[in-house]
Amino acid sequence: MSQEAIAWQAALPAETAEYLADLMEIAPFAPASAKPAALTLTARPPAPPPPDDAARLALAASGKAGLIPVAVPSRKLPLWLRAGSDDAAAALRSLNPDALPPIPYAPRRILEIGAGTGYRSVALALAYPDAEILCTEPDPARQRVNLLNTLPYRQISFHCIVLSTDRSRYGFAGRRGEAGHPALVREDAGPLTAVPLKNFLLAREWNTPDTVIITPDAANDHLLRAPWPRSVRLLAVETGGKPLHEATAACFPDNRFLTVIEGDYVLMHRREAEIVTVPPRPVHVFDPETTPRALLVADTKADPPGFFQIGPHGFRLHPNPPNAPDARATIAHDCRNFAELHVSLRVALDISKPVRFTIRVLTDGDETEICRIEEVLKGGESRAASAPVSPYAGPCLVVFSTRMAEFEESCAGAWAEIVGAAFI
């Protein structure tokens, strides 16, 4: 061993050790005669395994009351539940993929009547990311939790209403099962007024769902026995594995439906000969009800306003006077290999001179044009136009612009409106 190594292992002189101890205001480390201890490595004890989903939910809700979020490994977002209720058990059931009704096709539009606290809605959104989910829940005690759970998912639309076949009044009465869930019953003096299913679907442009999931507590026999659109390929009723009432089952004859019981659901599959193909639902370019997307309005006047919303999916884009740049509105979008872009245009006032509308779809980045629509409309004229979209999948920019068709014409009264624009 070298002299340097021997010197390094030697004990500190007593005076040095005492001096260092005084500096640190502690007793001397060791007597001057002590020998340096051999270096030893001790293995760190293994970390205990993380609690599973059931343990996390039970632990979070134990001894508490009120709304709480619980993070579970199998979900990117926390699950909200009401501690002190049976929400933890319902949330745990929703984490099991086998708890969902089996759908033997790729659904496009799922109507969920009686969504409860939203755990099943979230599970459906994760299992079928390309499907749109429209869910309803009439029980006020569950509506807030449902909103907290479903709001982050763009494909889920939640409504706090009662659906029926007419505008009868309903209330919650009676208790069912160990959890004591209230059931929806028809009452002349009930606090809830039903919305007819047909009217509700038409108002939401949802007249062609292909999958319907019903929790009977939030529905009624009148709705179950209603004639469903032929677009519905599967109607799943959550009964806990019990068969339907005979009168209700008779509304689904064997020659038109194949009825089976699987898990907690009675599944009624429409026979292939009865199925009507569901057309693709338009994806609106301008839709304030969706998640926020970039919107850039340029070269428009503030007084009078050159840009403002009209209707649910449209806006007015007032042309500028001569020698001014075109008025523009640019909206970021996600292109999903759409086939066509459809637009509905209008010049509202008859006194207006002709207006030129230009709509371009550009790739986000190099701004390569993948679609273009250009139309000239006279005052008071309306027109629908469409153009094929070049194959492209990814972020894009939809640029709307308006200007007077003739260079010297005044823009007075030129109420140029994009009533709607949608990808198909």
ABEGO torsion letter per residue (X at the ends): XBAAAAAAABBBBAAAAAAAAAAAGBBBABBAABBBBBBBBBBBBBBBBBBBAAAAAAAAABGBBEBBBBBBAABABBBBBBBGBAAAAAAAAAABAAABBBBABBBABBBBBGAEAGAAAAAAAAABAABBBBBBBABAAAAAAAAAAAAABAABBBBBBBBBABABBBBBBEBBEAAGBBBBBBBAABABBBBBAAAAAAAAGAABBABBBBBAAABBAAAAABBBBAABABBBBBAGGBBBBAAAAAABBAAABBBBBBEABBBBBBBAAABBBBBBBBBBABBAABBBBBBBBBGBBAOBBABBBBEAABBBBBBBBBGBBBBBBBBBBBBAGBABBBBBBBBABAABBBBBBBBBBBBBGAGBBABBBBBBBBBGBBBBBBBBBBBBBEBBBBBBBBBBABAABBABGBBBBBABBBBX
